[in-house]
Amino acid sequence: MISKFLSKLKSILFKSEAPPESPLKKEKKVTKSAKTSKTKTKTKTVNSKKNIETLTTLPGVGAKSAKALYEAGFKTTKAVIAADEKDLLAVSGVGINLVKKLKKLK
């Protein structure tokens, strides 16, 4: 009898609190967010690989220099062609001869 009274009293006193989530619900939420971040990471990786491959279509640009240009912020071929000589020379792996080839494309 006393235990029933105490349980009823607890339910009345703590009624305003939100019911605790079950561990299964928490796991599902974590799993959903983990899947979302993995998908975004894969998409970014695929896009960066495609962009690096398109940079290799420029004359004199190989895989290493394309990756260096991409990491330096030159994401498209148009960005590389429109860039200043000083900005291109600041990228490691890009020399004066490559810059001259790229400037002929303008």
N, C-alpha and C positions, 0 to 999 in steps of 0.2 A: 504494500500500500504506500509506504513512504517512497519507494523507488519510482512508482508511477507519479506521485506528486512532484518529486524532484525533476523527473524528465519533462513533465508538463511545464514546470516553472522555467526550466532551461529553454524550452522551445519558445516560451513567451518572452523571456528576457533577451534572447539572442535572435529574435525574429528579424531584426533589421539587417543583420549580417547576410552577405551573399552566401549561398551554399557553396561549400568547397567543391572544386572541380575534381572529378575522379582522375586517377593517374592515366587512364586510357585517353581521355580527352586531351590532356596535356601532351601526350606523346603524338597524337594525331596532328596537333597544331605545330609542333616542332618539325615533324616530318614534312608537312606542307611547305613550311618556310624553307627547309633545307632543299627540297626539290626545286623550288622557285629559284633559289640562288645558284644551284647547279645548272639550271637551264640558261640563266642569264650568262654565266661564266662560259658555257659552251658556245653560246651565240657570239659573245665577244671574241672568243678565240677563233671561231670560224671567220668572222668578219675581218679580224686583223690578218689572218692568213691570206684571205682574198685580196686585201688591200696591198699586202706586201708583194703578192704575185703580180698585181697590176703595176706596181712600181718597177718590177724587173723588165717590163716592156720598154722602158726608156733606154735609149742607147747608152751603153757603158755602165749601166746599173746592174749589178749582180745580186745574188741572194743576200750577201752580207751587207752591202751598202744599202740595199732596199730596206732591210730590217733596221739599220741604223737611222735611215731617213724617217721611217715610220715612228720609231721610238723618239725621235727628235721633234715630232709633231707634224711632219709632212705626210698627211694621210692619203692624198690623191696625187696623180701625175700633174694635174693642173697646179696644185700647190707647190710642187717642186719646180715646175717651169717658171712660175710667177715669183718665186723667192729671190731675194737679193743674194748676190755672190757671197757676201760676208756671212750670211746666215747659213748658207750651204757649206761653206768652208769650216764653220764651227762644228759641224757634225763629224765625229770620228769616222774615218774610213772614206771620206770624200775629199778628193784632191782637186788641184787646179785643173787638171786635164778633164776630169769628169764635169766640172763646172762649165768649162768651155764647150763641151759637147751639149750640155743641157741648154746653154744660152743660145746655141745655134737653132734650137727648136722654136724660139720666139718668133 
